[in-house]
């Protein structure tokens, strides 16, 4: 990549599928976004998040797709507005641990969700990684399908699993993401992430996605993976 690899990577995100997919960093939605500068805010927050970890992160956690309660409005995968705004402190998450140098901002209209959107997966994943004593700059959260796939009949405030043809569009972005860092471990949350990583020839640990009743198994599996990591480091 170029002398500014994060900026070049963010430009890759422009090339998103059109139907039933929202691009948080390059699209504006007048019904849900706080203003026309919402995509720029999300790009700025993603830029700060990735830049903070560029030389330090060695663990990648790869999810399925951006959710409307998480990255859709925060600009950061598996990270909700409430986490950014400091309203999830019970999970041990401090906004300054996500990025420094800019003020975190919401991009959803307050009337849609007064305190900002909260995503259960985000809280579970961040909370568990902190519980396992990983420093925030040691890991990066990303998605195999990097955009928000939504149900066209229910609107943007919905999620759906990417269809069979969509994941291929995300492969170049996932490859570029992995090349940004020097990861020692890559963890796939769920089958879609695992399949995409296998397609790229990346050896990854598989764990249950914490959504839909999978939180307990996710916690047990990720704890075992990171315990093995700590044991090998001793």
N, C-alpha and C positions, 0 to 999 in steps of 0.2 A: 504494500500500500504506500501512499504518499507520505510526505513529511507530516501531514496532519491526518493520521489514519482514522481517528474517530469521526472527523468531519466527512471523510470519504465514505466511511461505513454508513453514516446517517443518510447520505445521498442515495445509497443503494436501496434504502427503504421506500423511495418514491415509487418503485415499480411493483405496485400491489395489484392483485386481481380486482376486477371492477364490481362484479355482482355479489351482493350479500357480504361485502368486505369493507370495513372502514379502516382508513390509514390515519392513525392518531397524529402522526408527525407532519403530515402533508395535506390533510383534509380538515375542513371546517364544517360543522353542523350547526345551523342557526337555531335549531330547536333545543339542543342540549349544551352547546358550548357557551361559555361566559362572554365571548367576544371573538372578533376575527383574528385576534392575536393568539388564540388558544393553541393552534398547531406550533407556532413559534415558541411558546412557553414550554410545550411538551418536548420540542427538540432541545431547548436549552437545558431542561432537567435531565434528559437522557444523555446529553453531551457531558454534563457535570458528573453524572453517575458513572459512565464508562471511563472518563478521564481519571477519576479518583482511583480506579482499580487497574489501570493499564499496566503498571509495572509491578503490581503486588499480588493480583488474584491468581490462584492456582487451582481453584475448584469452580466448575461450571455446573449449574443446576438448570436443566433444560425442560421446560414445561411444554404444553400443547399449543396454546394460542392465547393472544391477549384477551382478557375479559373486560366487560364493560364496567365492572366495579373496581378494576385494577388499572392496568396500563393504558386503557382507553383514555382516561382522564389525567393520570399522573405522568404518562409518557415513559414509565419504567415498568418492565414486566414484573408481574407478581408483587406489585407495590401499589397500595391504594392511596387515595387522597388523604385519608385520615392518618395514615402512617406519616406521610409527608408533613401534615399539619400538626403533628405531635399529639394526636388524639388516640393513639394506640400504645401509650406508654406502659399499659399493663402487660404487654407482651415483651417489654424490655427494649423497645425500639425508640431511639432518639433520632429525630430528623437529621441531625448533624452527622450521624453515622452513615447516612445514605449518600450525601454529597456536601461539599463545602463551597463557599465563595459566592453563592447566590441564595436568594430567599425562596424557599419552596412555595409554590402557588397552586391553588386549585384551578381547574379549567371547566368544571361543570357549573351550570347555573345553580345558585343556592336554592332556588325553588324546587329543583329536582331532588335535592338531598341536602338539607340545611347544614349538616356537619361534614359534608363531603362523603363520597362513596367509600364503603368499607368492603374489602374482599376477604372472605374466610381463608381462602388458599394463601393469600399474602401474609396474613397474620400467623397462620400455622407454620409456613415455611420460614419466615424471618425469625419467629419465636424459637423454633427448634434449632436453627443454626446457631443462634445466640446461646441457647442452652448447652450446645455442644462445644462452646468456647471458641467458635470461629470468629475472628475479627471481621468486621464488615468489609474491609478491603481485601479479604482473602477469597471471597466468592463473588460470582456474578450470576444473576438470574437472567435467563433469556427464554424464548419460545421457539420451538421447531417451526411453527407457522407464525411469523413475526407480527402479523396484523390481527385485527379484531374481526372474526367471522361471526355474523349475527343472523338471526332469523328474519328474513324480509317481511314476514307477516306480522311479527311482533315488534319490529323496529329496532333502533340502535341500542335500546336498553334491554338487550337479550344476548344470549350466547348460543352458539351451535358448534358442533364438531366440524372441522374442515372436511369438505367432501373429498372424494377419491382423487380428483384432478388438481385440487388446490395445493397440497403439500409440495408438489414439484416446484411451484413458483417460489417457495421459501427456501429451497435447498441452497441457491447461491448466497443468500443472506446468512444462513446458518454456517456455511463454509467460511465466509468472510469473518463472521463473529468469532469462530474458533481460532482463526488465524491472527486475530487481534492480540491474543493472550498466549501465555505459556502454561497451559493447564496440565496439572499432574493427574487430576481426576475429573471425569465427566459423568454426571448422574442424569439419567433420563427419568422424568416423572411421567409414567404411563406409556402405553403402547405406541402412540403416534410419535412421540419424541424418540423412543427407542428405534422405531422403524426408520426415521429420518437419519439418525446417527449411523445406523447400520448401512444405509444407502451411501453415506459418505465414507464408509470404512473406518469409522471411529469406534474404538472400544469403549463401552460405557457400562456403568452399573445401572441396573434397572430397579426402580422402586415403584411402589403403588402411588398413584396420584392421590393427594389428600382429599380431593373433592368426593362427594357422594358416598360418605361413610368410610373413606379410606385413610382418615387421619391417623388412627392408632397404628395401622400397619406401616404407613409412611414413616412415622416417628421411629418405630422399631428398626426398620430397614436402613434408614439414613444414619441412625446411631451406630449400627453395626459397621457400615461402610467407613464412617469417619473414625470410629474406634480403631479399625484396622490401620487407617492412615496414621493415627497417633502412635500406635504400637510400632509401626515400621520406622517412625521418625526417632524413636528412643534408641 
